Amino acid sequence: MPHEHLSRPLSKPLVDHRVYTIRLRKMGEFLEVFNRMAMPVLMQTLAHPVGFYVSHVGPLNQFTHLWAYDDLADYERRCQARDSHPDFAAYLAASEHLIVAQETRLVRAIPMPGWRMPPHP
């Protein structure tokens, strides 16, 4: 099942929720640059992606990615590693003309007693 990960709880309770608005008709170029230049750095430094999404309804031309962390200290340490990685500046320069806006949120998991995980098949 391709999306079975969506029903599993995260083992890391803090999630960095980033939304990038991409220039009109530039999503393909952005995704290529992101995958080629950012992903190797992000996988090495952030290491815990939750998922990658593009908008289909509502505000369009948006790319969302989510990364999970143990706590705020873990987030800050990993972001520092990303930002100081020698290859990250090249990605920022290559993607700068493709990005219109960026939103970043940190969201924390909470217990929800009325919600039960469905059993895995």
Summary of the structure (lengths in Angstrom):
residues: 121
radius of gyration: 15.8
end to end distance: 10.1
largest distance: 46.2
contacts: 283
relative contact order: 0.28
helix: 39%
strand: 27%
